[in-house]
Amino acid sequence: MRAALSVDWTLCDARGLCAEMLPEVIEADEWGYPLLRNNGTVPFELEKQARATVELCPLLALRLSVPAEVPAQRR
């Protein structure tokens, strides 16, 4: 399972910074609100960039969910 972005719509005010920082995952609609591509799924190679985008959101409207790693089963 991969990391995924989500938007808290009660906090977002459509500045568009997230779409500029992470265009592979987020695009802006005509008013500047984020539209998440692929349900917000973040490719592994963009996870660091996604974390930075979440941290730089002026209103903290973005969340990054990273699944916990499942420990390998003992044999």
Phi and psi restraints in degrees (range 20) as a CNS / XPLOR table:
assign (resid 1 and name C) (resid 2 and name N)
       (resid 2 and name CA) (resid 2 and name C) 1.0 -106.4 20.0 2
assign (resid 2 and name N) (resid 2 and name CA)
       (resid 2 and name C) (resid 3 and name N) 1.0 169.2 20.0 2
assign (resid 2 and name C) (resid 3 and name N)
       (resid 3 and name CA) (resid 3 and name C) 1.0 -70.1 20.0 2
assign (resid 3 and name N) (resid 3 and name CA)
       (resid 3 and name C) (resid 4 and name N) 1.0 154.2 20.0 2
assign (resid 3 and name C) (resid 4 and name N)
       (resid 4 and name CA) (resid 4 and name C) 1.0 -141.6 20.0 2
assign (resid 4 and name N) (resid 4 and name CA)
       (resid 4 and name C) (resid 5 and name N) 1.0 142.7 20.0 2
assign (resid 4 and name C) (resid 5 and name N)
       (resid 5 and name CA) (resid 5 and name C) 1.0 -93.6 20.0 2
assign (resid 5 and name N) (resid 5 and name CA)
       (resid 5 and name C) (resid 6 and name N) 1.0 149.7 20.0 2
assign (resid 5 and name C) (resid 6 and name N)
       (resid 6 and name CA) (resid 6 and name C) 1.0 -140.4 20.0 2
assign (resid 6 and name N) (resid 6 and name CA)
       (resid 6 and name C) (resid 7 and name N) 1.0 160.0 20.0 2
assign (resid 6 and name C) (resid 7 and name N)
       (resid 7 and name CA) (resid 7 and name C) 1.0 -118.3 20.0 2
assign (resid 7 and name N) (resid 7 and name CA)
       (resid 7 and name C) (resid 8 and name N) 1.0 132.4 20.0 2
assign (resid 7 and name C) (resid 8 and name N)
       (resid 8 and name CA) (resid 8 and name C) 1.0 -90.2 20.0 2
assign (resid 8 and name N) (resid 8 and name CA)
       (resid 8 and name C) (resid 9 and name N) 1.0 100.4 20.0 2
assign (resid 8 and name C) (resid 9 and name N)
       (resid 9 and name CA) (resid 9 and name C) 1.0 -66.0 20.0 2
assign (resid 9 and name N) (resid 9 and name CA)
       (resid 9 and name C) (resid 10 and name N) 1.0 -20.6 20.0 2
assign (resid 9 and name C) (resid 10 and name N)
       (resid 10 and name CA) (resid 10 and name C) 1.0 -73.4 20.0 2
assign (resid 10 and name N) (resid 10 and name CA)
       (resid 10 and name C) (resid 11 and name N) 1.0 -18.9 20.0 2
assign (resid 10 and name C) (resid 11 and name N)
       (resid 11 and name CA) (resid 11 and name C) 1.0 -101.7 20.0 2
assign (resid 11 and name N) (resid 11 and name CA)
       (resid 11 and name C) (resid 12 and name N) 1.0 -28.7 20.0 2
assign (resid 11 and name C) (resid 12 and name N)
       (resid 12 and name CA) (resid 12 and name C) 1.0 -67.3 20.0 2
assign (resid 12 and name N) (resid 12 and name CA)
       (resid 12 and name C) (resid 13 and name N) 1.0 134.9 20.0 2
assign (resid 12 and name C) (resid 13 and name N)
       (resid 13 and name CA) (resid 13 and name C) 1.0 -123.3 20.0 2
assign (resid 13 and name N) (resid 13 and name CA)
       (resid 13 and name C) (resid 14 and name N) 1.0 22.6 20.0 2
assign (resid 13 and name C) (resid 14 and name N)
       (resid 14 and name CA) (resid 14 and name C) 1.0 63.6 20.0 2
assign (resid 14 and name N) (resid 14 and name CA)
       (resid 14 and name C) (resid 15 and name N) 1.0 44.8 20.0 2
assign (resid 14 and name C) (resid 15 and name N)
       (resid 15 and name CA) (resid 15 and name C) 1.0 -76.2 20.0 2
assign (resid 15 and name N) (resid 15 and name CA)
       (resid 15 and name C) (resid 16 and name N) 1.0 -29.0 20.0 2
assign (resid 15 and name C) (resid 16 and name N)
       (resid 16 and name CA) (resid 16 and name C) 1.0 86.6 20.0 2
assign (resid 16 and name N) (resid 16 and name CA)
       (resid 16 and name C) (resid 17 and name N) 1.0 1.7 20.0 2
assign (resid 16 and name C) (resid 17 and name N)
       (resid 17 and name CA) (resid 17 and name C) 1.0 -59.8 20.0 2
assign (resid 17 and name N) (resid 17 and name CA)
       (resid 17 and name C) (resid 18 and name N) 1.0 -40.2 20.0 2
assign (resid 17 and name C) (resid 18 and name N)
       (resid 18 and name CA) (resid 18 and name C) 1.0 -62.3 20.0 2
assign (resid 18 and name N) (resid 18 and name CA)
       (resid 18 and name C) (resid 19 and name N) 1.0 -39.4 20.0 2
assign (resid 18 and name C) (resid 19 and name N)
       (resid 19 and name CA) (resid 19 and name C) 1.0 -67.8 20.0 2
assign (resid 19 and name N) (resid 19 and name CA)
       (resid 19 and name C) (resid 20 and name N) 1.0 -31.5 20.0 2
assign (resid 19 and name C) (resid 20 and name N)
       (resid 20 and name CA) (resid 20 and name C) 1.0 -72.7 20.0 2
assign (resid 20 and name N) (resid 20 and name CA)
       (resid 20 and name C) (resid 21 and name N) 1.0 -36.9 20.0 2
assign (resid 20 and name C) (resid 21 and name N)
       (resid 21 and name CA) (resid 21 and name C) 1.0 -80.3 20.0 2
assign (resid 21 and name N) (resid 21 and name CA)
       (resid 21 and name C) (resid 22 and name N) 1.0 -30.3 20.0 2
assign (resid 21 and name C) (resid 22 and name N)
       (resid 22 and name CA) (resid 22 and name C) 1.0 -137.4 20.0 2
assign (resid 22 and name N) (resid 22 and name CA)
       (resid 22 and name C) (resid 23 and name N) 1.0 61.3 20.0 2
assign (resid 22 and name C) (resid 23 and name N)
       (resid 23 and name CA) (resid 23 and name C) 1.0 -65.8 20.0 2
assign (resid 23 and name N) (resid 23 and name CA)
       (resid 23 and name C) (resid 24 and name N) 1.0 -18.0 20.0 2
assign (resid 23 and name C) (resid 24 and name N)
       (resid 24 and name CA) (resid 24 and name C) 1.0 -69.6 20.0 2
assign (resid 24 and name N) (resid 24 and name CA)
       (resid 24 and name C) (resid 25 and name N) 1.0 -23.0 20.0 2
assign (resid 24 and name C) (resid 25 and name N)
       (resid 25 and name CA) (resid 25 and name C) 1.0 -117.5 20.0 2
assign (resid 25 and name N) (resid 25 and name CA)
       (resid 25 and name C) (resid 26 and name N) 1.0 -29.4 20.0 2
assign (resid 25 and name C) (resid 26 and name N)
       (resid 26 and name CA) (resid 26 and name C) 1.0 -125.9 20.0 2
assign (resid 26 and name N) (resid 26 and name CA)
       (resid 26 and name C) (resid 27 and name N) 1.0 133.3 20.0 2
assign (resid 26 and name C) (resid 27 and name N)
       (resid 27 and name CA) (resid 27 and name C) 1.0 -123.2 20.0 2
assign (resid 27 and name N) (resid 27 and name CA)
       (resid 27 and name C) (resid 28 and name N) 1.0 157.6 20.0 2
assign (resid 27 and name C) (resid 28 and name N)
       (resid 28 and name CA) (resid 28 and name C) 1.0 -98.6 20.0 2
assign (resid 28 and name N) (resid 28 and name CA)
       (resid 28 and name C) (resid 29 and name N) 1.0 140.9 20.0 2
assign (resid 28 and name C) (resid 29 and name N)
       (resid 29 and name CA) (resid 29 and name C) 1.0 -80.0 20.0 2
assign (resid 29 and name N) (resid 29 and name CA)
       (resid 29 and name C) (resid 30 and name N) 1.0 -174.3 20.0 2
assign (resid 29 and name C) (resid 30 and name N)
       (resid 30 and name CA) (resid 30 and name C) 1.0 -65.0 20.0 2
assign (resid 30 and name N) (resid 30 and name CA)
       (resid 30 and name C) (resid 31 and name N) 1.0 -17.7 20.0 2
assign (resid 30 and name C) (resid 31 and name N)
       (resid 31 and name CA) (resid 31 and name C) 1.0 -101.2 20.0 2
assign (resid 31 and name N) (resid 31 and name CA)
       (resid 31 and name C) (resid 32 and name N) 1.0 -2.4 20.0 2
assign (resid 31 and name C) (resid 32 and name N)
       (resid 32 and name CA) (resid 32 and name C) 1.0 98.2 20.0 2
assign (resid 32 and name N) (resid 32 and name CA)
       (resid 32 and name C) (resid 33 and name N) 1.0 -1.5 20.0 2
assign (resid 32 and name C) (resid 33 and name N)
       (resid 33 and name CA) (resid 33 and name C) 1.0 -74.3 20.0 2
assign (resid 33 and name N) (resid 33 and name CA)
       (resid 33 and name C) (resid 34 and name N) 1.0 145.0 20.0 2
assign (resid 33 and name C) (resid 34 and name N)
       (resid 34 and name CA) (resid 34 and name C) 1.0 -73.8 20.0 2
assign (resid 34 and name N) (resid 34 and name CA)
       (resid 34 and name C) (resid 35 and name N) 1.0 136.7 20.0 2
assign (resid 34 and name C) (resid 35 and name N)
       (resid 35 and name CA) (resid 35 and name C) 1.0 -114.9 20.0 2
assign (resid 35 and name N) (resid 35 and name CA)
       (resid 35 and name C) (resid 36 and name N) 1.0 123.0 20.0 2
assign (resid 35 and name C) (resid 36 and name N)
       (resid 36 and name CA) (resid 36 and name C) 1.0 -87.1 20.0 2
assign (resid 36 and name N) (resid 36 and name CA)
       (resid 36 and name C) (resid 37 and name N) 1.0 126.6 20.0 2
assign (resid 36 and name C) (resid 37 and name N)
       (resid 37 and name CA) (resid 37 and name C) 1.0 -81.0 20.0 2
assign (resid 37 and name N) (resid 37 and name CA)
       (resid 37 and name C) (resid 38 and name N) 1.0 147.0 20.0 2
assign (resid 37 and name C) (resid 38 and name N)
       (resid 38 and name CA) (resid 38 and name C) 1.0 49.9 20.0 2
assign (resid 38 and name N) (resid 38 and name CA)
       (resid 38 and name C) (resid 39 and name N) 1.0 43.0 20.0 2
assign (resid 38 and name C) (resid 39 and name N)
       (resid 39 and name CA) (resid 39 and name C) 1.0 57.7 20.0 2
assign (resid 39 and name N) (resid 39 and name CA)
       (resid 39 and name C) (resid 40 and name N) 1.0 26.5 20.0 2
assign (resid 39 and name C) (resid 40 and name N)
       (resid 40 and name CA) (resid 40 and name C) 1.0 81.4 20.0 2
assign (resid 40 and name N) (resid 40 and name CA)
       (resid 40 and name C) (resid 41 and name N) 1.0 6.6 20.0 2
assign (resid 40 and name C) (resid 41 and name N)
       (resid 41 and name CA) (resid 41 and name C) 1.0 -63.4 20.0 2
assign (resid 41 and name N) (resid 41 and name CA)
       (resid 41 and name C) (resid 42 and name N) 1.0 130.5 20.0 2
assign (resid 41 and name C) (resid 42 and name N)
       (resid 42 and name CA) (resid 42 and name C) 1.0 -105.8 20.0 2
assign (resid 42 and name N) (resid 42 and name CA)
       (resid 42 and name C) (resid 43 and name N) 1.0 120.2 20.0 2
assign (resid 42 and name C) (resid 43 and name N)
       (resid 43 and name CA) (resid 43 and name C) 1.0 -60.6 20.0 2
assign (resid 43 and name N) (resid 43 and name CA)
       (resid 43 and name C) (resid 44 and name N) 1.0 147.1 20.0 2
assign (resid 43 and name C) (resid 44 and name N)
       (resid 44 and name CA) (resid 44 and name C) 1.0 -51.4 20.0 2
assign (resid 44 and name N) (resid 44 and name CA)
       (resid 44 and name C) (resid 45 and name N) 1.0 -42.0 20.0 2
assign (resid 44 and name C) (resid 45 and name N)
       (resid 45 and name CA) (resid 45 and name C) 1.0 -69.5 20.0 2
assign (resid 45 and name N) (resid 45 and name CA)
       (resid 45 and name C) (resid 46 and name N) 1.0 -11.9 20.0 2
assign (resid 45 and name C) (resid 46 and name N)
       (resid 46 and name CA) (resid 46 and name C) 1.0 -107.5 20.0 2
assign (resid 46 and name N) (resid 46 and name CA)
       (resid 46 and name C) (resid 47 and name N) 1.0 5.4 20.0 2
assign (resid 46 and name C) (resid 47 and name N)
       (resid 47 and name CA) (resid 47 and name C) 1.0 -61.7 20.0 2
assign (resid 47 and name N) (resid 47 and name CA)
       (resid 47 and name C) (resid 48 and name N) 1.0 -41.4 20.0 2
assign (resid 47 and name C) (resid 48 and name N)
       (resid 48 and name CA) (resid 48 and name C) 1.0 -63.4 20.0 2
assign (resid 48 and name N) (resid 48 and name CA)
       (resid 48 and name C) (resid 49 and name N) 1.0 -42.5 20.0 2
assign (resid 48 and name C) (resid 49 and name N)
       (resid 49 and name CA) (resid 49 and name C) 1.0 -66.4 20.0 2
assign (resid 49 and name N) (resid 49 and name CA)
       (resid 49 and name C) (resid 50 and name N) 1.0 -36.5 20.0 2
assign (resid 49 and name C) (resid 50 and name N)
       (resid 50 and name CA) (resid 50 and name C) 1.0 -65.1 20.0 2
assign (resid 50 and name N) (resid 50 and name CA)
       (resid 50 and name C) (resid 51 and name N) 1.0 -41.1 20.0 2
assign (resid 50 and name C) (resid 51 and name N)
       (resid 51 and name CA) (resid 51 and name C) 1.0 -60.9 20.0 2
assign (resid 51 and name N) (resid 51 and name CA)
       (resid 51 and name C) (resid 52 and name N) 1.0 -42.6 20.0 2
assign (resid 51 and name C) (resid 52 and name N)
       (resid 52 and name CA) (resid 52 and name C) 1.0 -63.8 20.0 2
assign (resid 52 and name N) (resid 52 and name CA)
       (resid 52 and name C) (resid 53 and name N) 1.0 -39.8 20.0 2
assign (resid 52 and name C) (resid 53 and name N)
       (resid 53 and name CA) (resid 53 and name C) 1.0 -62.5 20.0 2
assign (resid 53 and name N) (resid 53 and name CA)
       (resid 53 and name C) (resid 54 and name N) 1.0 -43.8 20.0 2
assign (resid 53 and name C) (resid 54 and name N)
       (resid 54 and name CA) (resid 54 and name C) 1.0 -61.8 20.0 2
assign (resid 54 and name N) (resid 54 and name CA)
       (resid 54 and name C) (resid 55 and name N) 1.0 -44.5 20.0 2
assign (resid 54 and name C) (resid 55 and name N)
       (resid 55 and name CA) (resid 55 and name C) 1.0 -65.5 20.0 2
assign (resid 55 and name N) (resid 55 and name CA)
       (resid 55 and name C) (resid 56 and name N) 1.0 -31.2 20.0 2
assign (resid 55 and name C) (resid 56 and name N)
       (resid 56 and name CA) (resid 56 and name C) 1.0 -92.1 20.0 2
assign (resid 56 and name N) (resid 56 and name CA)
       (resid 56 and name C) (resid 57 and name N) 1.0 -2.0 20.0 2
assign (resid 56 and name C) (resid 57 and name N)
       (resid 57 and name CA) (resid 57 and name C) 1.0 -61.7 20.0 2
assign (resid 57 and name N) (resid 57 and name CA)
       (resid 57 and name C) (resid 58 and name N) 1.0 120.1 20.0 2
assign (resid 57 and name C) (resid 58 and name N)
       (resid 58 and name CA) (resid 58 and name C) 1.0 -58.4 20.0 2
assign (resid 58 and name N) (resid 58 and name CA)
       (resid 58 and name C) (resid 59 and name N) 1.0 -30.7 20.0 2
assign (resid 58 and name C) (resid 59 and name N)
       (resid 59 and name CA) (resid 59 and name C) 1.0 -111.6 20.0 2
assign (resid 59 and name N) (resid 59 and name CA)
       (resid 59 and name C) (resid 60 and name N) 1.0 11.2 20.0 2
assign (resid 59 and name C) (resid 60 and name N)
       (resid 60 and name CA) (resid 60 and name C) 1.0 54.7 20.0 2
assign (resid 60 and name N) (resid 60 and name CA)
       (resid 60 and name C) (resid 61 and name N) 1.0 42.5 20.0 2
assign (resid 60 and name C) (resid 61 and name N)
       (resid 61 and name CA) (resid 61 and name C) 1.0 -89.6 20.0 2
assign (resid 61 and name N) (resid 61 and name CA)
       (resid 61 and name C) (resid 62 and name N) 1.0 -7.5 20.0 2
assign (resid 61 and name C) (resid 62 and name N)
       (resid 62 and name CA) (resid 62 and name C) 1.0 -103.1 20.0 2
assign (resid 62 and name N) (resid 62 and name CA)
       (resid 62 and name C) (resid 63 and name N) 1.0 145.6 20.0 2
assign (resid 62 and name C) (resid 63 and name N)
       (resid 63 and name CA) (resid 63 and name C) 1.0 -129.7 20.0 2
assign (resid 63 and name N) (resid 63 and name CA)
       (resid 63 and name C) (resid 64 and name N) 1.0 143.3 20.0 2
assign (resid 63 and name C) (resid 64 and name N)
       (resid 64 and name CA) (resid 64 and name C) 1.0 -117.3 20.0 2
assign (resid 64 and name N) (resid 64 and name CA)
       (resid 64 and name C) (resid 65 and name N) 1.0 117.9 20.0 2
assign (resid 64 and name C) (resid 65 and name N)
       (resid 65 and name CA) (resid 65 and name C) 1.0 -99.0 20.0 2
assign (resid 65 and name N) (resid 65 and name CA)
       (resid 65 and name C) (resid 66 and name N) 1.0 121.9 20.0 2
assign (resid 65 and name C) (resid 66 and name N)
       (resid 66 and name CA) (resid 66 and name C) 1.0 -116.1 20.0 2
assign (resid 66 and name N) (resid 66 and name CA)
       (resid 66 and name C) (resid 67 and name N) 1.0 119.8 20.0 2
assign (resid 66 and name C) (resid 67 and name N)
       (resid 67 and name CA) (resid 67 and name C) 1.0 -65.6 20.0 2
assign (resid 67 and name N) (resid 67 and name CA)
       (resid 67 and name C) (resid 68 and name N) 1.0 143.7 20.0 2
assign (resid 67 and name C) (resid 68 and name N)
       (resid 68 and name CA) (resid 68 and name C) 1.0 -69.0 20.0 2
assign (resid 68 and name N) (resid 68 and name CA)
       (resid 68 and name C) (resid 69 and name N) 1.0 143.7 20.0 2
assign (resid 68 and name C) (resid 69 and name N)
       (resid 69 and name CA) (resid 69 and name C) 1.0 -73.5 20.0 2
assign (resid 69 and name N) (resid 69 and name CA)
       (resid 69 and name C) (resid 70 and name N) 1.0 137.1 20.0 2
assign (resid 69 and name C) (resid 70 and name N)
       (resid 70 and name CA) (resid 70 and name C) 1.0 -86.7 20.0 2
assign (resid 70 and name N) (resid 70 and name CA)
       (resid 70 and name C) (resid 71 and name N) 1.0 123.8 20.0 2
assign (resid 70 and name C) (resid 71 and name N)
       (resid 71 and name CA) (resid 71 and name C) 1.0 -62.8 20.0 2
assign (resid 71 and name N) (resid 71 and name CA)
       (resid 71 and name C) (resid 72 and name N) 1.0 144.9 20.0 2
assign (resid 71 and name C) (resid 72 and name N)
       (resid 72 and name CA) (resid 72 and name C) 1.0 -64.5 20.0 2
assign (resid 72 and name N) (resid 72 and name CA)
       (resid 72 and name C) (resid 73 and name N) 1.0 139.3 20.0 2
assign (resid 72 and name C) (resid 73 and name N)
       (resid 73 and name CA) (resid 73 and name C) 1.0 -73.8 20.0 2
assign (resid 73 and name N) (resid 73 and name CA)
       (resid 73 and name C) (resid 74 and name N) 1.0 141.9 20.0 2
assign (resid 73 and name C) (resid 74 and name N)
       (resid 74 and name CA) (resid 74 and name C) 1.0 -80.8 20.0 2
assign (resid 74 and name N) (resid 74 and name CA)
       (resid 74 and name C) (resid 75 and name N) 1.0 143.5 20.0 2
